[in-house]
Amino acid sequence: MSRTKVAIVGAGPAGMLLAHLLARVHVDCVVLERRDRAYVEKRVRAGVLEPLTAEILGSLDLDERLRHEGLIHTGINLAYDRETFRVDLSELSGGPGIFVYGQQEVMKDLFDAAEARGLHLIWNAEDVALHDIASEHPWVTWRIDGAEQRLECDFIAGCDGSHGVSFASIPAEAVRTYERVYPFGWLGVLAEVPPCSHELIYSNHERGFALASMRSATRSRYYIQCPLDARLEDWPDERFWDEACLRLGEQAAARLTRGPAFEKSIAPLRSFVTEPMRYGRLFLAGDAAHIVPPTGAKGLNLAAADVLVLSRALAAFYGGGSSAALDGYSDRALARVWMAERFSWWLTGLTHRFPGTEGFDRKMQLAELAYIRESRAARTALAENYVGLPLA
């Protein structure tokens, strides 16, 4: 049996960022992860970082590769009805814009620094279970090679996703969940080819949504909207590239470089929020508390904002004994979560084809896109939300 101040369940972006933030203020913690490092690091996820997320990485001295290898984008492009227009994120929001830097690279930076700084990570922790989370003395158990381990702690940070043990440990009557499941998914590919545009292109096409993005100057990430029952085997590379070119439009298609996809996947789209983000001594962060459709590029960024608020609250508790910030954690985090949920839901509705999106509904999409194109106020609202609203 061992003891720490904060047990962190999950070594994804939320868990690892929290571990580094707590180490900076000398709050002991242990990170438990049911997989190994290679598995966590190779997961293909987000590629857009808000300025706040970049600032957090910088404050932890974890932004060296981001500064040298990340791409700064000062705008994005919206395409519809064979027209494309640009939204100047930097000018309209008054900030630097966004940073394109893959989540896989963020995780590598977090893990490399964790080893160098001596952070306590436990890999391949099987059958993790949380105990007495409503009391002042919670504890966590897990198994390694069949032997049960026990960790006593003051608090538990649940950073293990919506299907993890943390959310499942909260009594159903103690939380309320809100959910929207979208009737389509995203078929995405990664390919070692230069991007067709130096900035992201979001396209609303009569055949469905498409997105041209990238992970670097030589690695591209493309997505197209697909039915929920789509199968990867039905989408060989050539068919995917044909459809992506059609939906992105002639200008983008003329610059698109085709190549073999070394990663191809289908992801469903979902909006999900649980309230509150706390139960007793258990605090939820990141995907354990909320899911957003990827359209708004908010998932990793919301996780970073959550753990920034939580780390400050824990530092205040251990620094002066006040629990006020911990008591206010859920409300403060949720204020930003719901704004990001709203934006991601809105942008998804604006750019995708829903069942029955014909006639009036289609005309409303096109009218709103035209309004954004012509209205600086509308573009400003989009830009402010896309780069991330400030913490409440």
Sequence and secondary structure as in RCSB ss.txt:
>XXXX:A:sequence
MSRTKVAIVGAGPAGMLLAHLLARVHVDCVVLERRDRAYVEKRVRAGVLEPLTAEILGSLDLDERLRHEGLIHTG
INLAYDRETFRVDLSELSGGPGIFVYGQQEVMKDLFDAAEARGLHLIWNAEDVALHDIASEHPWVTWRIDGAEQR
LECDFIAGCDGSHGVSFASIPAEAVRTYERVYPFGWLGVLAEVPPCSHELIYSNHERGFALASMRSATRSRYYIQ
CPLDARLEDWPDERFWDEACLRLGEQAAARLTRGPAFEKSIAPLRSFVTEPMRYGRLFLAGDAAHIVPPTGAKGL
NLAAADVLVLSRALAAFYGGGSSAALDGYSDRALARVWMAERFSWWLTGLTHRFPGTEGFDRKMQLAELAYIRES
RAARTALAENYVGLPLA
>XXXX:A:secstr
 EE SEEEE  SHHHHHHHHHHHHTT  EEEE SS HHHHHH     EE HHHHHHHHHTT  HHHHHH EEESE
EEEEETTEEEEEEHHHHHTS  EEE  HHHHHHHHHHHHHHHT EEE S EEEEEE TTSSS EEEEEETTEEEE
EE SEEEE S TTSHHHHTS GGG EEEEEEEEEEEEEEEESS  SSSS EEEEETTEEEEEEESSSS EEEEEE
E TT  GGG  HHHHHHHHHHHH HHHHHH     EEEEEEEEEEEEEEE SEETTEEE GGGTEE  GGG  HH
HHHHHHHHHHHHHHHHHHHH   HHHHTHHHHHHHHHHHHHHHHHHHHHHHS  TT  THHHHHHHHHHHHHHH 
HHHHHHHHHHHH     
